[in-house]
Amino acid sequence: MSNSSFGQSDNRPDRKEPPTFKELLEEMDANEDGKLSEKEVKGPLKKDFAKVDANEDGVITEEELKNAPKPERKERK
């Protein structure tokens, strides 16, 4: 399970946990290679792709997502 906050949220407004890597793969892994390329990702993960792709090989693996820095949250007013 991933503890990173990157990725798409689902349709449940009460969801507090970020999606797991498996959930992200099911939603975005178009070529079903078990990795997420920059072309496949969307949402906050796309914006922060370079931060998550630690070895800069153009794909995000489960390990990279798990070790990704948490995104900065905007302060609520």
N, C-alpha and C positions, 0 to 999 in steps of 0.2 A: 504494500500500500504506500502511496506517496504522501508525504507531508508537505508538499509544496503547494502554494496557492495559485500556481499558474494553471491556465486551461479554461475551458468553457464551463459555465454553470449549467445545470440542467433546468428543467421546467418547474422544479419544486421550489417555491419561494422560501420554504423553511429550511432549505439545505444550508448547513454551516460548514461542512467539510468540503474541501476541494475534490474534484473528481480523481479517481485513481488512474494510474497509467493504463490499466486495462480498459477503463471506461473511455479514456481519450483515444486509445487505439480503435475501439469499436466505433467511435464517432468520426475519427479523422484519418485513419490509416488506409488511404485509398488503394495503395498497391499491396496491402497486407503483408508487409515485410517485417512487421514487429517493431518498426521504428517510425518516428515522425519527422518528415522532411519539412523544410520551410514552406514549400508549396502546399503541403497538406494541412498545416496548422492554421488556426484562426483565433480570434479573440486576443486576450491578454498574452497568451503564449506566443503569438506571432510577433507582437511588439517587443517581447523580451527574448526572442529566439536566440540571439547571439550570447546573452548572459547564461542561458541554460545549456547551450551546446558547448560544453566545457572543452572538448578536444577539437572543436572547430572542423568537424568532418561533414557538416551539412545535415546531420540528422540528430534527433534527440532520442536517447535510449532511456529505459526505465531508471537505470542508475544515475544518469545525468539529471533527470527530473527529480529524483529523490534527493539529490545533493544540491539542487538549485537554490540560490539565495531567495529568500522570501521577498516578494515584490513590496515596494513601499505603498503604504495605504494613505489615501488622502484623508486629511482631518475633516471630520464632520462638524458642521457649525450648528 
